[in-house]
């Protein structure tokens, strides 16, 4: 009995010692305030779980200076390891080829698909940002599956050489700002003209901006005052688009929700540099509809083709 009691006492003492060590280790983990003063070479900034929680991980590799926005792109991936990094490289290569050339058709070109398999060959550097950095963590459960924004910077000379292989070239110079003038018939009445101020269009304005960035473009949603000057309202909508300029491509159109498809039906018109263009899309969400608008402007403005190509 005495020996048994001694063994029980020893086991209890060992458990207490282990618990104290674990508690000490947990208290030693840096807080967000501590992490803000740590240098980039500290142990918590190397892309580990705690680094992703507190600081963006370091860039993988030294990035050459002056890599412009046309040669970089983002993708949302799981974790910072190799599970989705090749997929992220492939996606961003497609976007960079389109942005840098102004030719959206390259995204679905079979030659692009072949290059995307080895996209790492054209990468200058990349880094990650934890998309849930502001979310408090209670334990380590699922930390390797956190979503991250992977930003990939490609070597400009390599991308330009790939474009030359396609018979394309970089789209240099100033790009027009996309100005949408859209009459929206949504799921619920009343219809409205998308403006910079109307509350009903808040999500659509954000979606438009995202679509424009994917093509290396900017978008400007008109104000209520501008729309009034153009005679654009829900009750009276212009059939002809206002004249575009070198700095702005004005697209007039209508976006209708269809329960039978289901999805949005979009029809657009643009007068650009003496030519009239009409194109559209159907059975999509409004993210795809806005990408279709920007894609058409890019094709016409870059001289790569007609807006209705490849719809």
C-alpha positions in Angstrom: 0.0 0.0 0.0 2.8 2.4 0.9 4.5 1.8 -2.5 1.2 2.4 -4.3 0.7 5.7 -2.5 4.2 6.8 -3.3 3.7 6.1 -7.0 0.4 8.0 -7.0 2.2 10.9 -5.3 4.9 10.9 -7.9 2.5 10.8 -10.8 0.5 13.7 -9.4 3.7 15.7 -8.9 4.7 15.0 -12.5 1.4 16.1 -13.9 1.5 19.3 -11.9 5.0 20.0 -13.2 4.0 19.4 -16.8 0.9 21.7 -16.4 3.1 24.5 -14.9 5.5 24.2 -17.8 2.7 24.4 -20.4 1.1 27.4 -18.7 4.5 29.1 -18.6 4.9 28.5 -22.3 1.5 29.8 -23.2 2.1 33.0 -21.2 5.4 33.4 -23.1 3.6 33.7 -26.5 3.8 37.3 -27.8 0.7 39.4 -27.8 -0.3 41.5 -30.7 1.2 44.6 -29.1 4.5 42.7 -28.6 4.5 41.5 -32.2 4.1 45.0 -33.5 7.6 45.8 -32.3 9.3 42.7 -33.5 11.6 42.9 -36.4 11.1 41.0 -39.6 13.8 38.5 -38.7 12.3 37.5 -35.4 11.2 33.9 -34.9 7.5 34.8 -35.0 7.6 36.4 -38.5 8.6 33.4 -40.6 5.2 32.4 -41.8 4.3 30.2 -38.9 0.9 30.0 -37.2 1.6 32.7 -34.7 3.3 34.9 -37.3 0.2 34.6 -39.6 -1.9 35.7 -36.6 0.1 38.7 -35.7 2.2 39.8 -38.7 2.2 39.3 -42.4 4.9 36.6 -43.2 8.1 37.7 -44.9 8.3 37.8 -48.6 9.7 34.5 -50.0 12.8 35.7 -51.8 14.2 39.2 -52.4 11.9 41.1 -54.7 13.5 43.2 -57.5 12.5 46.9 -57.3 10.0 48.6 -59.4 7.8 45.6 -60.4 4.7 47.4 -61.5 1.0 46.5 -60.7 0.6 44.9 -64.2 3.1 42.2 -63.2 1.6 41.3 -59.9 -1.7 39.6 -58.8 -3.4 38.1 -55.8 -5.1 34.8 -55.1 -6.8 33.5 -52.0 -5.3 30.2 -50.9 -5.3 27.8 -47.9 -2.3 28.1 -45.7 1.2 29.1 -46.6 2.6 25.8 -47.6 2.7 23.9 -51.0 -0.8 22.6 -50.9 -2.3 25.5 -52.9 0.8 27.6 -53.8 1.1 26.0 -57.3 -2.6 26.7 -58.0 -2.1 30.3 -56.7 0.9 30.8 -59.0 -1.1 29.5 -62.0 -4.1 31.7 -61.3 -2.0 34.8 -60.9 0.0 34.1 -64.0 -3.2 34.1 -66.0 -4.3 37.4 -64.6 -0.9 39.0 -65.2 -0.8 37.9 -68.8 -4.2 39.5 -69.3 -3.5 42.7 -67.4 -0.1 43.3 -69.0 -1.3 42.7 -72.5 -4.9 44.0 -72.5 -5.9 40.8 -74.2 -8.5 38.9 -72.0 -8.5 36.0 -74.4 -5.2 34.8 -73.1 -6.9 33.7 -69.9 -8.5 30.7 -71.7 -5.8 30.2 -74.3 -4.6 26.5 -74.2 -1.0 27.8 -74.4 -1.6 29.7 -71.1 -2.8 26.5 -69.5 0.5 24.8 -70.4 2.5 27.7 -69.0 0.5 27.8 -65.8 1.6 24.4 -64.9 5.2 25.8 -64.5 4.2 29.3 -63.4 6.9 29.3 -60.7 9.6 29.7 -63.4 8.4 33.3 -64.0 8.0 34.3 -60.4 10.3 37.0 -58.9 8.9 36.7 -55.4 5.7 36.3 -53.4 4.3 36.9 -49.9 1.3 36.0 -47.8 -1.2 38.0 -45.7 -3.5 36.2 -43.2 -7.1 37.0 -44.1 -8.2 36.2 -40.5 -5.5 38.1 -38.7 -8.0 40.2 -36.8 -9.9 37.1 -35.6 -8.9 36.0 -32.1 -7.7 32.5 -31.7 -8.5 30.2 -28.8 -6.3 27.2 -29.7 -4.3 25.7 -32.6 -7.2 23.9 -34.1 -7.4 24.3 -37.9 -4.6 27.0 -38.0 -3.0 25.4 -41.0 -6.2 25.8 -43.0 -6.5 29.6 -42.5 -7.2 31.6 -45.7 -4.3 33.8 -46.9 -3.9 36.3 -49.7 -1.0 35.2 -51.8 0.5 38.1 -53.7 2.8 37.0 -56.6 5.3 39.3 -58.3 6.4 38.1 -61.8 9.6 39.0 -63.7 8.5 41.7 -66.2 11.0 40.6 -68.8 9.8 37.0 -68.6 6.2 38.1 -69.0 7.0 40.3 -71.9 8.8 37.4 -73.6 5.7 35.1 -73.1 3.5 37.8 -74.7 5.8 37.9 -77.7 5.4 34.1 -78.1 1.7 34.7 -78.2 2.1 37.4 -80.8 1.0 40.0 -78.2 2.9 42.8 -76.6 2.6 44.8 -73.3 -0.2 47.4 -73.3 1.7 50.5 -72.3 0.4 54.1 -71.7 -2.7 55.4 -70.0 -5.8 53.2 -69.8 -9.3 54.6 -69.9 -11.4 54.6 -66.8 -14.6 52.5 -67.1 -17.7 54.6 -66.4 -20.8 52.4 -66.2 -24.3 53.9 -66.8 -26.6 51.0 -65.8 -30.3 50.7 -65.3 -30.8 47.8 -62.8 -34.0 45.8 -62.6 -33.3 43.7 -59.5 -35.1 40.9 -57.7 -37.4 43.4 -56.0 -38.8 46.7 -57.4 -38.2 49.5 -57.9 -35.6 49.7 -60.6 -32.7 52.1 -60.2 -29.8 53.6 -62.0 -26.5 52.6 -60.4 -24.8 55.7 -58.9 -22.0 56.5 -56.5 -24.6 57.4 -53.8 -27.5 55.0 -54.1 -27.5 52.6 -51.1 -28.9 49.7 -53.2 -25.8 49.7 -55.3 -23.2 49.4 -52.5 -22.2 45.8 -53.1 -22.3 46.3 -56.9 -19.9 49.2 -56.7 -17.5 47.0 -54.8 -17.9 44.2 -57.2 -17.2 46.6 -60.1 -14.0 47.8 -58.6 -12.8 44.2 -58.0 -13.6 43.3 -61.6 -11.7 46.3 -62.9 -8.6 45.5 -60.8 -8.5 42.0 -62.3 -7.9 43.6 -65.7 -5.6 46.3 -64.6 -8.3 49.0 -64.9 -10.1 51.6 -62.8 -13.8 52.1 -62.6 -15.8 55.3 -61.7 -19.5 55.0 -61.0 -21.2 58.3 -61.9 -22.7 60.6 -59.3 -26.4 61.4 -59.2 -25.7 64.8 -60.5 -23.8 63.4 -63.6 -26.6 61.0 -64.3 -29.2 63.7 -64.1 -27.1 65.8 -66.6 -27.0 62.8 -69.0 -30.8 62.4 -68.7 -30.3 59.0 -67.0 -33.0 58.0 -64.5 -35.2 54.9 -63.8 -38.0 56.6 -65.6 -36.0 57.9 -68.6 -32.9 56.1 -69.7 -30.8 57.1 -72.7 -30.6 54.7 -75.6 -27.3 56.1 -76.8 -24.2 56.2 -74.7 -22.7 59.6 -73.9 -19.5 60.2 -75.9 -16.4 58.5 -74.5 -13.0 60.2 -74.4 -9.4 58.9 -74.3 -9.6 59.0 -70.5 -13.0 57.5 -70.0 -14.9 54.7 -71.6 -18.6 55.2 -70.9 -20.8 52.1 -71.2 -24.6 52.3 -71.2 -26.6 49.2 -70.4 -29.3 47.4 -68.6 -29.0 44.7 -66.0 -32.1 42.5 -65.5 -32.7 39.7 -63.0 -34.4 36.6 -64.5 -36.0 34.1 -62.3 -36.3 31.6 -65.1 -32.6 31.3 -65.9 -31.9 32.1 -63.0 -29.4 34.9 -63.1 -28.7 38.3 -64.5 -29.1 39.4 -68.2 -26.9 42.3 -69.3 -26.8 44.2 -72.5 -24.2 47.0 -73.0 -23.4 49.7 -75.6 -20.3 51.8 -76.0 -19.1 54.4 -78.6 -15.3 54.3 -78.7 -13.0 56.1 -81.0 -15.6 56.4 -83.8 -16.9 52.9 -83.5 -20.1 51.5 -81.9 -20.0 48.3 -79.9 -22.7 46.1 -78.5 -22.3 43.0 -76.3 -23.8 41.3 -73.4 -24.1 38.2 -71.1 -26.8 36.2 -69.5 -27.4 33.7 -66.7 -24.7 35.0 -64.4 -24.2 36.7 -61.1 -23.5 40.4 -61.2 -19.8 39.8 -60.5 -19.5 38.0 -63.9 -21.7 40.7 -65.5 -19.4 43.5 -64.4 -16.3 41.5 -65.5 -18.0 41.2 -68.9 -18.3 45.0 -69.1 -14.7 45.6 -68.2 -13.5 42.8 -70.5 -15.3 44.4 -73.4 -13.8 47.8 -72.7 -10.3 46.3 -72.4 -10.6 44.5 -75.8 -11.6 47.7 -77.6 -9.3 50.1 -75.8 -6.2 47.9 -76.2 -6.9 47.1 -79.8 -6.9 43.3 -79.0 -10.3 42.7 -80.5 -14.1 43.4 -80.4 -15.9 43.4 -77.0 -18.2 40.6 -78.1 -15.3 38.2 -78.8 -15.2 35.1 -76.6 -18.4 35.8 -74.7 
